[in-house]
Amino acid sequence: MNWEKTGKWMSRTIVTLAASTPLLDAWQLMESSRFRTLPVIDSQGRYIGLLTYSENFLDVQPEDNVQESWQFIVALTEATAGDYVCKDCPAIDVNTPVMKAAKLMRELGVDALPVLEENVLIGMLSLEDTFRMAVNQKRATDTLVD
């Protein structure tokens, strides 16, 4: 059953960042929520890449050296999500098999991927979604055996 499609398991509730979103706002959103990977969209609403917590915020802590902390503070107050977006981070098609998407997440070190249908952002597939699918499949298999 590894051929199940992403569209069946993804979340259709999407939290996005506009490329013009101040980096400070993006950081505050990620700090206050469970989101660690957010899709960034341009002014026309098209997907342009991902902003990841681990890539942009995890490495700098207040106890780090003063120079890095200062650069981080300046970036937070002057930069936008578009300045730090990972444009090489792929999105997946709604028909991508979930297990293929899970493998890609592992390879990229991200916990979610944007899902596109005809180049339009329609959802996010998270590692949690892939685990939910696996548990469902296990239960279905156990039911067949009983």
N, C-alpha and C positions, 0 to 999 in steps of 0.2 A: 504493500500500500504506500510505498515511498513516492508514488507518482502523484499524490494529491497536490492540487494546485494552490498557489499562494492566495489567490482570490478568496478561497473558502475560509482561510484561517486568519487573514490579516485583520487589523483594526481599521475601520473606516472613519473613526474619529481621529482627525489629524491636527496636531499642533505644529504650526509652521512659523518660521521667522522670515520676515521680509529682509532682503539683502541690506536695506537701509536701517534695520534695527540696531540701535547702539549696542555695542558688545557688553556693556554693563547690564543692560536689560536682559540680554540673552543669558548672561552668567547668573543673574538673580533668578530667572525662570528655572534654569537647570538646578540651582541650589535649592529652590523651594519645591521642586517637583521630583518625580521619579524619572524624568526624561534625561537621558545622557547622550542621545543622538537625535538631532532635529533637522528636518529638511529645510533648506533655505530656498525661497522663491524670489523671482525678479518682480519688477513693477507690473508685469502683465500676468503674474500668477504662475509662471512656468518654473518648474524645478531646475535649480542650477547646481545643487550640491548639498553636502551635509556639514553641519557644525557639530563637532563631537566634544563632549566634556573632557574626555581623556586626552585628546590632542591639544586642546586649548587652555584648559583650566587646571587640570590635575597636577601638573608638574610644579606649579609655582605656589608656594606656601609662605605665609608671613615670616616664618623663621628662616627662610632661605636668605641668600645674600641680599644686601640692600639694593644693589644695582638691578638685579632681576626683579625684586619686588617693586621698585620704582617703575621699571619698564612695563610691568604688568598693570600697574595702576594707571599709567598714562594710556596704555592700550585700551583698557576698560573704558576710559572716559572719552577717548578720541576716535576709536575705531568702530567699525560696524561689523555685523555678522558677515556681510559680503566680503569684507577684507580678510576674513579668516576661514571662509568656507572651503571645504575640500571638494574641489571641482572634479577630481579624479575618482571620487567615491561613486560607485555605480548605483543606479536604481535597478530594480528588477521588474520584469513584466508580470502582469496579473496571472499569466499562465505558467510561470516558472514553477517547477516542482519545489515543494517546501524543503525537501532534504538538500536540494542543490543550493537553495537560498541560505540554509543553515550553514552549509559548508563555506559559502562565500563570506558570511558574517564572521565565521571563525578565522578565515584567512585574513580578513581585513581588520580584525580586532574590534568590531563594532557590535552593538547589541540590538540593532534594528536596521532595516533597509526600507527605503521608500519604494512603493509599488506604483507602477505606471500602467495606464491602459491608453493606447494610442497617444503616447507622449504626454498624458495628463496625469498628475498626481492624484491617486484615488485612495491611498491608504498607506499603512506602515505594517511591515511584518517584523515582529520582535522575536528574540530568542524564547521569550515566554510563550508566544504563539506556537512556536515549533514544539515546545515541550507539551503544550496542551494537545496538539495533534497526536504526539507520540502516546500520551496517556490514553487518549480516546481510542487509538488503534489497539493498544494493549487490552483495554477493556473489551473492545469488540472481539478480539481474538479469544480472550478468556471466556466470553459468553458462548462463542461457537464451540469451544472445547467441552464446556459443561454439559 
